[in-house]
Amino acid sequence: MNTMAQAVGATTYPGRGIIVGKSEDGEKAVLAYFIMGRSVNSRNRVFVEDHGGIRTEAFDPSQMVDPSLIIYWPVRETDDKLIVTNGDQTDTIYDFVRNGASFIKALRTREFEPDAPNFTPRVSAMATFGEGDFRLDMGILRAGDAEGSCCHRVFWEYEKVAAGTGYFLHTYQCDGNPIPSFTGDPETVAVGNGSAQEIADALWDGLNADNRVSLWVMTRDLKTGASDAVIINRNV
């Protein structure tokens, strides 16, 4: 099993990625989200904290070309749920679960991004906390063919995550033109016992230095609910 840092560095361009797991000692949930970019527009972003979540914003507003697919809330929290996604489907999930609907029902109303010819998949995760543990939902919405004529929606439900284990879901298999979408199940990765800062530093070092843009990492104590979050931005 690869470590989280080894997994994110296995290719030069995994795109945008989510990791959710449990520390090796079983005491903390570990969540991470990163973005990468090849174009000036994609690289012109930073993560900022806002109302208990994070959002993307332009580092240099004068260079922003099209904000529609790159400005969004990657992380939002409501009640006992923490939602992490690579697009504005964060808001869709947030609205649905606040009204008593499910993660899956929310994502059935959405599809992959309309950025032909890549048709970037939408990847999403939701951790639901309670009674000293958490359950995990993950999903990917990807094009069913090269023309983007249909959407394949695949979901995973983890009733319990084993200590020392995490699941890594990302948008692309590797770099390319067009960029090939991620396929298969979320990658199983090894999670250690480090602090949020230590985990963030290792992940940042693992990501390709030319393409990494921003990274967010949070650890949450499963008994007390206390959390610690770290943001690393390429643009500072």
Buried (B, 14 or more C-beta within 10 A) or exposed (E): EBBBBEBBBBBBBBBBBBBBBBBBEBBBBBBBBBBBBBEEBBBBBBBEEEEEBBBBBBBEEEEBEEBEBBBBBBBBBBEEBBBBBBBBBBBBBBEBBEEEEBBBEBBBEBBBBEBEEBBBBBBBBBBBBEEEBBBBBBBBBBBBEEEBEEBBBBBBEBEEBEBBBBBBBBBBBEBEEEBEBBEEEBBBBBBBBBEBBBBBBBBBEBBBEEBBBBBBBBBBBBEEEEBBBBBBBBEE
